[in-house]
């Protein structure tokens, strides 16, 4: 288990419960997580997840997100779709 991943997992599950999951790619999830953390940081002076973001081609990313998603899938909270969206990105 990823250390301090509980808040990140809770935020991911919150996003999944309040977003159109059939169109959600990992790239879009990374962006939503960043915006949530950034907006929370602006208001309260600390991020929700406590993870730092790295600069990436398609925007800021949390490096451990794939491992967190694997844990959530193993625990039965999420199910990854094995298909691609309109642009060819995995969902």
C-alpha positions in Angstrom: 0.0 0.0 0.0 1.2 3.5 -0.8 2.0 5.5 2.3 -0.4 8.4 2.9 -2.6 7.3 0.0 -5.8 7.3 1.9 -6.8 10.9 1.1 -5.8 10.4 -2.5 -8.0 7.3 -2.8 -10.9 9.1 -1.2 -10.5 12.0 -3.6 -10.4 9.6 -6.6 -13.5 7.8 -5.4 -15.2 11.2 -4.9 -14.4 12.2 -8.5 -15.6 8.8 -9.8 -18.9 9.3 -8.0 -19.4 12.8 -9.3 -18.1 12.6 -12.9 -19.1 10.8 -16.1 -16.9 7.7 -15.6 -17.4 6.4 -19.1 -15.3 9.3 -20.6 -12.7 9.5 -17.8 -9.1 8.8 -18.9 -6.1 8.6 -16.6 -4.9 11.9 -18.1 -8.2 13.6 -17.3 -8.1 12.1 -13.8 -4.6 13.5 -13.2 -5.9 17.0 -14.2 -8.9 16.8 -12.0 -6.8 15.8 -9.0 -4.4 18.7 -9.7 -7.3 21.2 -9.9 -8.8 19.9 -6.7 -5.5 20.1 -4.8 -4.7 23.5 -6.3 -8.0 25.1 -5.5 -8.0 23.6 -2.0 -4.5 24.9 -1.5 -5.5 28.4 -2.5 -8.3 28.4 0.0 -6.7 26.6 3.0 -3.0 26.7 2.5 -2.5 23.0 2.2 -3.3 20.3 -0.5 -5.9 17.7 0.0 -3.8 14.7 -1.0 -0.3 15.8 0.3 1.3 14.4 -2.9 3.6 16.6 -5.1 3.0 16.9 -8.8 5.5 16.5 -11.5 5.6 18.4 -14.8 4.5 16.2 -17.7 3.7 16.7 -21.4 -0.1 16.6 -20.8 -0.1 18.5 -17.5 0.9 17.9 -13.9 0.9 14.3 -12.7 1.2 12.3 -9.5 3.7 9.6 -10.2 2.1 7.0 -7.9 -1.4 7.3 -9.4 -1.1 4.1 -11.5 -0.2 2.1 -8.3 -3.1 3.8 -6.4 -5.5 2.9 -9.2 -4.3 -0.7 -9.2 -4.9 -0.9 -5.4 -8.4 0.5 -5.8 -9.1 -2.0 -8.5 -7.7 -4.9 -6.4 -9.9 -3.7 -3.4 -13.0 -3.8 -5.7 -13.7 0.0 -5.6 -13.2 0.6 -9.3 -13.2 -1.2 -12.5 -10.9 -0.2 -15.4 -12.5 -0.3 -18.8 -10.3 -2.0 -21.4 -11.3 0.3 -24.3 -10.1 3.5 -25.8 -11.8 6.9 -26.1 -12.3 8.9 -29.3 -8.6 10.0 -29.3 -7.2 6.6 -28.6 -6.4 7.1 -24.9 -7.2 4.2 -22.6 -10.1 4.6 -20.2 
